[in-house]
């Protein structure tokens, strides 16, 4: 099976299932693990042109999340065998992994990957149970305009022993106002700007008009996380939970 993985999350899952030899190309943001650099990348993420895919003769194209919905429709209209995933919760991520395992005839490996994620989350939850208190966090997915992280992130935060800005698990990331964040009054802030990795300047956040009034900004509790730990619905969400737990542990000890 020749696979065009246009989703960074799916790319990570395929590697975790030891299916990397099936990948003939990826999107430009598929950068983990390091071996992805040896795979041809097609331009863009949401505007991949069909002509850029023809040369790879893929049997199957994977896309994911709401931002690639239109791309998936366009590729299907061009007769590409396209599978689109749109998980919104942790269970949705597990279902996506199992579905890929079923399609690629490696059900047992997929079930094993899900089990390893569940066990890792449980390990974090057990540690978090001993935290003195649950802190409040505002995780920001985008900054122009500000969007709070939704989808599976509230669940990941809960596993880590913290409460995310009030977005229901499974709800798409909403645009927020300073007034809403002020009312939430988070103990700390995590910048998880989509596609930025660790290349985030905190000042773009702290210098926003009025935002320096937030208690977390005044106390210096603004953190930057590699957004792939929280924004990609795949195995490394576990690392996102570990980072959130680690920060809240540090703040209370």
C-alpha positions in Angstrom: 0.0 0.0 0.0 1.4 3.4 -1.0 0.2 6.1 1.4 0.2 9.9 1.1 0.0 11.1 4.7 -1.1 14.7 4.6 -1.7 14.8 8.3 1.2 15.1 10.8 -0.8 13.1 13.3 -1.5 10.3 10.9 2.2 10.3 10.0 3.2 9.8 13.6 0.6 7.0 14.0 1.9 5.2 10.9 5.5 5.4 12.3 4.3 4.1 15.7 2.6 1.2 13.9 5.9 0.6 11.9 4.2 1.4 8.6 6.7 4.1 7.6 7.9 2.2 4.6 4.4 2.6 3.1 4.5 6.4 3.2 5.4 7.9 -0.2 4.9 11.5 0.7 3.7 13.7 3.6 2.5 17.3 4.1 5.0 20.0 5.0 4.2 19.8 8.7 4.9 16.1 9.2 8.2 16.5 11.0 8.2 13.7 13.6 10.0 11.4 14.1 13.3 12.6 12.5 13.0 10.0 9.8 10.2 12.0 8.2 12.8 14.3 6.7 13.8 11.5 4.3 10.3 11.3 2.9 9.2 13.7 0.1 7.0 16.5 1.3 4.3 18.2 -0.7 3.6 21.9 -0.3 1.2 23.4 2.1 -1.2 21.6 4.4 -4.7 22.7 3.6 -4.1 23.6 -0.1 -2.3 20.6 -1.4 -2.7 20.6 -5.2 -3.8 17.3 -6.7 -1.1 17.6 -9.4 1.5 17.6 -6.7 0.2 14.1 -5.6 -0.1 12.4 -9.0 3.6 11.6 -9.2 3.6 9.6 -6.0 0.9 7.2 -7.2 -0.6 6.8 -3.8 -3.2 4.1 -3.2 -4.5 5.9 -0.2 -4.5 9.5 1.0 -4.9 10.4 4.7 -6.1 13.8 6.0 -7.3 14.8 9.4 -9.1 17.5 11.5 -11.6 20.1 10.6 -9.0 22.3 8.8 -8.5 19.7 6.1 -12.1 18.9 5.5 -12.3 20.9 2.2 -9.0 19.4 1.1 -10.3 15.9 1.6 -13.4 16.8 -0.4 -11.3 18.2 -3.2 -9.1 15.2 -3.4 -12.1 12.8 -3.4 -13.6 14.9 -6.3 -10.3 14.2 -8.1 -10.8 10.5 -7.6 -8.1 10.1 -4.9 -8.9 7.3 -2.4 -9.0 9.7 0.5 -9.7 8.8 4.2 -10.5 11.8 6.4 -10.4 11.6 10.2 -11.8 14.3 12.5 -11.3 13.2 16.1 -12.5 15.7 18.7 -11.9 13.7 21.9 -9.3 11.3 23.3 -11.6 8.4 22.5 -11.9 9.7 19.0 -8.1 9.6 18.7 -8.1 6.0 19.9 -10.8 5.2 17.3 -8.7 6.8 14.6 -5.7 4.7 15.5 -7.8 1.5 15.5 -9.3 2.4 12.2 -5.9 2.9 10.6 -4.8 -0.4 12.1 -7.9 -2.1 10.6 -7.3 -0.6 7.1 -3.6 -1.5 7.2 -4.2 -5.0 8.6 -2.2 -4.4 11.8 -5.1 -4.5 14.3 -3.0 -5.9 17.1 -0.3 -3.2 16.8 -3.0 -0.5 16.8 -4.7 -1.9 19.9 -1.3 -2.1 21.5 -0.6 1.6 20.7 -3.9 2.6 22.2 -3.3 0.6 25.3 0.2 2.1 25.8 -1.4 5.6 25.5 -4.1 4.7 28.0 -1.5 3.4 30.4 0.7 6.5 30.0 -2.3 8.8 30.7 -3.2 6.7 33.7 0.4 7.1 35.1 0.0 10.9 34.8 -3.4 10.8 36.4 -2.1 8.8 39.4 0.6 11.4 40.0 -1.8 14.2 39.5 -4.0 12.8 42.2 -1.4 13.8 44.8 -1.2 17.4 43.8 -2.2 19.8 46.6 -4.8 21.5 44.4 -6.1 21.7 40.9 -4.7 24.8 39.2 -6.5 26.6 36.3 -4.8 26.9 33.0 -5.5 28.8 29.8 -4.1 27.0 26.8 -4.0 29.2 23.7 -4.1 27.4 20.3 -3.9 30.6 18.2 -3.2 34.2 18.8 -4.5 36.4 15.9 -7.3 36.4 17.1 -6.9 34.4 20.4 -8.4 30.9 20.4 -8.5 28.7 23.4 -7.5 25.1 22.9 -10.5 22.8 22.6 -11.2 19.3 21.2 -9.2 16.8 23.3 -7.0 19.4 25.1 -9.5 19.8 28.1 -9.2 16.0 28.6 -5.4 16.1 28.4 -5.4 18.9 31.0 -7.7 17.0 33.3 -5.5 14.0 33.1 -2.6 16.3 34.2 -4.5 17.5 37.2 -5.3 21.0 35.9 -8.5 22.6 34.6 -8.4 24.1 31.2 -10.3 27.3 30.3 -13.9 26.3 30.2 -14.2 24.6 26.8 -16.2 21.3 26.7 -14.2 18.2 25.6 -15.0 17.6 22.0 -15.9 21.3 21.3 -13.9 23.0 18.6 -11.4 25.6 19.8 -13.3 28.8 20.3 -12.3 32.4 19.8 -12.0 34.2 23.2 -11.8 37.7 24.6 -9.6 39.2 27.3 -12.7 39.6 29.4 -13.4 35.9 29.3 -9.8 34.9 30.2 -9.8 37.6 33.0 -13.0 36.0 34.4 -11.3 32.5 34.3 -8.3 34.0 36.0 -5.9 31.2 35.2 -3.0 30.3 37.5 -0.8 29.8 34.4 -0.9 30.2 30.7 0.4 27.8 28.0 1.0 29.0 24.5 0.4 26.1 22.0 0.2 28.1 18.8 -0.6 25.9 15.9 2.3 25.1 13.6 4.8 27.2 15.7 6.5 24.4 17.6 8.7 26.1 20.2 9.2 29.2 18.0 7.0 31.5 20.0 7.8 34.9 21.4 6.0 35.3 24.7 6.0 39.0 24.2 3.5 38.7 21.4 1.2 37.5 24.2 2.2 39.5 27.2 2.4 42.8 25.2 -1.2 42.5 24.0 -3.2 45.5 25.1 -4.7 44.8 28.5 -3.5 41.2 28.7 -0.7 42.1 31.1 -3.4 42.6 33.7 -3.8 38.8 34.0 -2.5 37.4 37.2 -0.5 34.7 35.4 1.2 37.3 33.3 2.1 39.4 36.3 3.6 36.4 38.1 5.5 35.3 35.0 3.6 32.0 34.7 3.4 32.0 30.9 4.8 28.8 29.3 5.5 27.8 25.7 4.9 24.2 24.7 5.8 22.5 21.4 2.3 22.6 19.9 2.6 19.2 18.4 2.3 17.8 22.0 -1.2 19.2 22.2 -2.5 20.0 18.7 -1.8 16.7 17.0 -4.3 13.9 17.7 -1.8 11.2 18.1 0.5 9.3 20.5 2.4 12.3 21.7 -0.6 13.8 23.4 0.8 11.8 26.3 3.8 14.1 26.4 1.5 17.1 26.4 -0.1 15.7 29.6 3.3 15.1 31.2 4.4 18.7 30.5 1.2 20.2 31.9 1.5 18.0 35.0 5.2 18.9 35.4 4.5 22.6 35.3 1.6 22.4 37.8 3.8 20.2 40.1 6.6 22.8 40.0 4.2 25.6 40.8 3.0 23.8 43.9 6.3 22.6 45.3 
